[in-house]
Amino acid sequence: MTSPQVSLDELRDTVRRVATGEIPKYQDEQYYNTVPRDLFSTLADVGLCGLTIEEEFGGLGLGSEAASIAIEELASVDLGPAIFLSVHLMVAGLVRAHGSKEQRATVLPKLASGEWLGAFALTEPAAGSDAVNLRTEWKREGDFYRITGEKCYITSAGWADLYIVFASKSPGNGPQHIAAFLVETAPAIASGALKISKPERKMGCELSPIASLRFDGLKIPKTQLLGSEESGYTVARTGLFGGRINIAAAANGVAASAISSALSHLKEREQFGQALIEFQGLQFMLAEMKMKLEAARAVTEKAARTLDKEPKGAENRLLSSIAKCVATDAAMSITTDAVQLLGGAGYIREYKVERLMREAKMLQIVEGTNQIQRSIIAKELQRS
Ligand SMILES: Cc1cc2nc3c(=O)[nH]c(=O)nc-3n(C[C@H](O)[C@H](O)[C@H](O)COP(=O)(O)OP(=O)(O)OC[C@H]3O[C@@H](n4cnc5c(N)ncnc54)[C@H](O)[C@@H]3O)c2cc1C
């Protein structure tokens, strides 16, 4: 696809074609716990890796609404590619918003072309929901910084070429000490000061591995600071606005896939001499599932459009959390009901709805758990 001609309908059609045509060949154990680089390159070939990056850097220059359409389509086939692309686009968004002219010129073309895969390293063993209290430390040494600490559960760790790493000058003493750094994998590994663990074995989302990073006094040039020495926490927070909308979109894709599987099954399967779809109790379940999905889509679209219209607007904090919570809770409920509607088959791997249920569970946890989203929403209300 090339911009500026790309319409959102064209984007949806293209992503649907690529997702249904390309992803299934990677839904095989040999690819589990890897980011299949061929698949990432295929996404890059149709412009998805640079979807939200300006055209001057090789991207399509589209916004959050377009990203959520693409992510929903990918997730309806498999959550993995939707997640690694979502994180990659979040990294690109942060470089666009906070990067220096040089950083933008160097990094964005590599992210847009798919030469580099981006990752976001905030969570630590002792600081998950409480990210302000992260322990990873930075020290300034002349024209360099040194980073020491550990990150865990990092999407694409081991496959990413660039990490945005958050560290504090004075751990435990407030967000104003947190800075964000661009860490290139190849030189960091070559220096011996970055170690990456094996991927975690997790409940689902097999095509989006997570692993831990260990920094032992990693030395990086001062030009790799993203934003200012005090702005890291703001960088993380603003990145999560778009990220949470993408997670909502992914949840909508997972939920749509569950509804489609359940509907097909109810039409095909007969019990008591009639198709299951004829039972009113099951019809009502199906109707509830669809109602939840369409409500979630509406709030996701509203959050994405608001972010596109006013990227620095105060409403983004509230709307992105609402969208994330509404859509991921809906996906959990819809996928659980889909398993129930398939009966025994719902519990069997071959029928895929159990996979969708495992995928939905992840979405209630990542990018701030749904409890944390609720506390953000409540704080925004208290403030108003
Ligand atoms: C598949 C996967 C991919 C991930 N990818 C990334 C990534 O790319 N980058 C990254 O930085 N991180 C990533 N994470 C980490 C993720 O963002 C964290 O797991 C999440 O923010 C929760 O942190 P935690 O695991 O430490 O849970 P905890 O903070 O220990 O929370 C445990 C429970 O307590 C609840 N809780 C905590 N504090 C409160 C409170 N104040 N009020 C009410 N309830 C509370 C939580 O909601 C949760 O239910 C990923 C995690 C997973 C599982």
The ligand as a Tripos MOL2 file, in Angstrom:
@<TRIPOS>MOLECULE
LIG
   53    58     1     0     0
SMALL
NO_CHARGES

@<TRIPOS>ATOM
      1 C1          2.3440  -11.6450   27.4180 C.3       1 LIG1
      2 C2          2.8750  -10.4280   28.1100 C.ar      1 LIG1
      3 C3          3.5280   -9.4400   27.3670 C.ar      1 LIG1
      4 C4          4.0660   -8.3290   28.0010 C.ar      1 LIG1
      5 N1          4.7820   -7.4060   27.2710 N.ar      1 LIG1
      6 C5          5.3930   -6.3650   27.9250 C.ar      1 LIG1
      7 C6          6.2430   -5.4590   27.1980 C.ar      1 LIG1
      8 O1          6.4220   -5.5530   25.9650 O.2       1 LIG1
      9 N2          6.8720   -4.4720   27.8900 N.ar      1 LIG1
     10 C7          6.7120   -4.2950   29.2330 C.ar      1 LIG1
     11 O2          7.3120   -3.3850   29.7960 O.2       1 LIG1
     12 N3          5.9120   -5.1510   29.9570 N.ar      1 LIG1
     13 C8          5.2570   -6.1690   29.3300 C.ar      1 LIG1
     14 N4          4.4630   -7.0480   30.0270 N.ar      1 LIG1
     15 C9          4.2930   -6.8450   31.4670 C.3       1 LIG1
     16 C10         2.8940   -6.3510   31.8540 C.3       1 LIG1
     17 O3          2.7080   -5.0290   31.4160 O.3       1 LIG1
     18 C11         2.7550   -6.5250   33.3750 C.3       1 LIG1
     19 O4          2.7290   -7.9230   33.6230 O.3       1 LIG1
     20 C12         1.5280   -5.8520   33.9280 C.3       1 LIG1
     21 O5          1.6550   -4.4450   33.8390 O.3       1 LIG1
     22 C13         1.2670   -6.2520   35.3670 C.3       1 LIG1
     23 O6          2.3940   -6.1400   36.1520 O.3       1 LIG1
     24 P1          2.8210   -7.3800   37.0850 P.3       1 LIG1
     25 O7          2.8860   -8.5760   36.2350 O.co2     1 LIG1
     26 O8          4.0450   -7.0060   37.8490 O.co2     1 LIG1
     27 O9          1.6170   -7.5550   38.0860 O.3       1 LIG1
     28 P2          1.4630   -6.9000   39.5230 P.3       1 LIG1
     29 O10         1.6910   -5.4440   39.4380 O.co2     1 LIG1
     30 O11         2.2660   -7.6740   40.5050 O.co2     1 LIG1
     31 O12        -0.0780   -7.1320   39.8100 O.3       1 LIG1
     32 C14        -0.6030   -8.3620   40.3310 C.3       1 LIG1
     33 C15        -2.1050   -8.1630   40.5520 C.3       1 LIG1
     34 O13        -2.3300   -7.1020   41.4870 O.3       1 LIG1
     35 C16        -3.1470   -6.1080   40.8960 C.3       1 LIG1
     36 N5         -2.7280   -4.7790   41.3810 N.ar      1 LIG1
     37 C17        -1.4630   -4.2750   41.4420 C.ar      1 LIG1
     38 N6         -1.4720   -3.0330   41.9190 N.ar      1 LIG1
     39 C18        -2.7830   -2.7140   42.1440 C.ar      1 LIG1
     40 C19        -3.4610   -1.5640   42.6390 C.ar      1 LIG1
     41 N7         -2.8020   -0.4480   42.9370 N.pl3     1 LIG1
     42 N8         -4.8070   -1.6130   42.7290 N.ar      1 LIG1
     43 C20        -5.4970   -2.7230   42.3930 C.ar      1 LIG1
     44 N9         -4.9050   -3.8370   41.9240 N.ar      1 LIG1
     45 C21        -3.5740   -3.8440   41.8060 C.ar      1 LIG1
     46 C22        -2.9530   -6.2400   39.4000 C.3       1 LIG1
     47 O14        -4.0490   -5.7120   38.6860 O.3       1 LIG1
     48 C23        -2.8320   -7.7450   39.2630 C.3       1 LIG1
     49 O15        -4.1200   -8.3050   39.2620 O.3       1 LIG1
     50 C24         3.9110   -8.1650   29.4110 C.ar      1 LIG1
     51 C25         3.2380   -9.1470   30.1570 C.ar      1 LIG1
     52 C26         2.7230  -10.2680   29.5120 C.ar      1 LIG1
     53 C27         2.0260  -11.3070   30.3400 C.3       1 LIG1
@<TRIPOS>BOND
     1     1     2 1
     2     2     3 ar
     3     2    52 ar
     4     3     4 ar
     5     4     5 ar
     6     4    50 ar
     7     5     6 ar
     8     6     7 ar
     9     6    13 1
    10     7     8 2
    11     7     9 ar
    12     9    10 ar
    13    10    11 2
    14    10    12 ar
    15    12    13 ar
    16    13    14 ar
    17    14    15 1
    18    14    50 ar
    19    15    16 1
    20    16    17 1
    21    16    18 1
    22    18    19 1
    23    18    20 1
    24    20    21 1
    25    20    22 1
    26    22    23 1
    27    23    24 1
    28    24    25 2
    29    24    26 1
    30    24    27 1
    31    27    28 1
    32    28    29 2
    33    28    30 1
    34    28    31 1
    35    31    32 1
    36    32    33 1
    37    33    34 1
    38    33    48 1
    39    34    35 1
    40    35    36 1
    41    35    46 1
    42    36    37 ar
    43    36    45 ar
    44    37    38 ar
    45    38    39 ar
    46    39    40 ar
    47    39    45 ar
    48    40    41 1
    49    40    42 ar
    50    42    43 ar
    51    43    44 ar
    52    44    45 ar
    53    46    47 1
    54    46    48 1
    55    48    49 1
    56    50    51 ar
    57    51    52 ar
    58    52    53 1
@<TRIPOS>SUBSTRUCTURE
     1 LIG1         1 GROUP 0 **** ****
